[in-house]
Amino acid sequence: MAITIRNTTFTNSRMIVMTLQSFKDRVKGPALAAGLGAAMFGAFSTAAQAEGAQCAPLEQAASGHVFDASTSAYIYSQENIGAVGISIFPGVDLGRFTGHDLGTKLVKIMEMNGVEAECFVHNEPGPNGTAVNFKIAGLSWKEDGSLNASQSFDKETLRGVIAEAKTAKELLAARSQPLAALD
C-alpha cells in the first residue's frame, strides 16, 4: 500500500510510522489529533475504496418511513447483542471519501478484533464535519455526543468500543446459562 502525505508518497508502513512520529514530535494538541486522524483515515479509506465500500441500508418502518443512521444502528445493536452498530452522518471533511468508506473500514477493524459490526450512513451529507456514533446493546457508546472522523479511529476509542461489545456478548451468554442447583 502507498499513501501520499503533503506531496510525498510512502510505500511501506515503516516509512509512514517514522514520518508520523516526526510530525508528532513537532506538533501538539488538537492539531496533532487532526493531522494524525487525517493521515490514518486516508490510509484506511484508500483500501476501503478499492474494496468497493458499502454499508447496510437504513432500517425502514412498516409504514415505509426510512429511519436515520443513528436509529438504524440502534436497532441493529439491540437485535445483535455484542455487535456494534456504527452510525455515520457524513460531512464536508471527508473530501473525496464517503461515509461508506469510513464505515467499511471501521467494520473491518471491529471484525479483525473479533466483534461483529455493521455501518449505517445517513443519506444526506451535512454542511459540517462528519459525526460517528457507536451503538452497543441499544445504547450509545459515548453518551456525551458523537465523534468526528479522526476520533473514531483513535486506538483508545476503538479498544473501548471493542471491549464493551465483547462484555455485552459475554453477559448475554452468561444470562442464558442455567444456574447450578442450590442446596
N, C-alpha and C positions, 0 to 999 in steps of 0.2 A: 504494500500500500504506500502511496505517496501523497503527502499533503503539502499545500503551499501556504506559508505564512509570510506576509509582507514581502512578496515577490521572491521568496526563497523556497525552493522545493526540497522537501526532506523525504528520503526514500526508505529510511529504516527507523524503527522505534527508538533506538539509542540516540540517534541524532535529534529526534523530536524531544525526548526527555531532557537531554543536555541543554537544548535551546530554551525549553520552558523553564528549567531550573535557573538558567542565567537570567531570563526575563523576571522570574520570581525574586531573585536577589536584588533587582533594580527597582521593582515596583511593589508597592504595599497597599493593603486595604481593599476598598471596593474596586479600584482599577485592576488590581490583581485578580480578583474573583471574576470580573467581567472578561478580562483577557484570556485567562485560563479556560473559562467556560466556553468562550467563543472558539478557541483552538480545539478544545476537546469535542465540542458539538460538531464542528466542521469535519473532524476526522471520522467521527461516528456516522454523521449524516451521509458522507460520501459513500460509505459501504451500504447504508440503507437505500440510497437512491439506486445504486447498482443492482440491488436485490428486488426492485420494484415494490417499495414500501407501501403497505396498505393496512389500515386499522379496521376494526369491526364497524359495521353500520350502526348508526344510532338506534337506540331502542324506540319502539313505537307502541302507543296505546291501542287498545281495541277500537277506539273511535277513529284511529288514523293519525292522531296527533303524534308528531315526532318530538321526542324529548331531546334536551340539550346533552352535551358531552358529560357534564357532571352527573346528571340523573342517570344516564346510561351506564356510567362507570359504577355508580352507587348500586344499581340493580344487579349488575354483573357480580360485584364483590359480595353482595348479600346472597346471591344464589350459588356462589362458588367460594365458600369459606376457606380461607388460606390462600386464595388467589388475589391478585392486585388488579383493580380497575384503574386505569390511568385516563384522566380526562385532560384534554388539551384544547385550549382556546387560543388558536394561533394569532400572532400579531405581526407587525411590520418588522420586528427584529430578526425574523427567521431568514430574511433575504431570499436567496434562490432555493432554500429548502422549504419543505412543507411540514405541517403538523403531523402528517403520516410518517415522514422521515424520522422525526423526533420520537414519535410513539413506537415505531417499529424497533428502533434501537433500544429504547427503554425496555420493551417487552423481551428482546433478546438478552439483555443484561439480566433481567429477572430470571429467565429460563436457564441461563448459564449458571445461576446460583440456586437452582432447584425450586423456583417459585413460578407457578403458572400466572400469567398476566394477559391482559387484553387492553388495547388502547382504543379510545373513542375521541374523535376530533370534531369540534363544533363546525358546522357548515360554513359559517360566515366569519372570515378573518376580521379581527378588530383593528382599530387605528393605533393601538398602543402596543406594549410588549406582550409576549406570549405568557399565558398562565397555565401552569401544570398542577394537577392535584392527584394525589394517590389515595384510592379508596380501598380499605381493608375491612372485611366483615360488615359492610354497610356504613362504615364511619370514615371520615376524612383523617388521613394520617397526621396532617398538620392542621390543628384546629384554628389557628390564627390567620389563615389565609393561604393563598396559592403560592407556588414557587415560580420563578422565572425559568427560562430555558436552561441557562447555565447552572442555576441552583439545583435543578432536577438531576443533573449528572454529578453532583458533589458526592464524593465517596462516603462521607458520614451519613448523608441523606439516604443514599441507596442502601447502605448497611442497615440503617434504622428501619426502612420500609421492608426490606427482606426479612429481618429478624422478627418484626411484628407479624408479617404474613405467616411465617413458619410457626410462630407461637399460636396464632389463631387456629392453624391447622392441627397442631398438637392438642390444643384444648378441645377442639371438636372431636378428635379421635378419642381422647380420654373420656369425654361425656358419653360416648357410645359404648364404652367397655362396661360389662356388668360388674356390679360391686361384689366383692367377696362376702360370703355369708358371715354375719356377725354372730358371735356366741351369746 
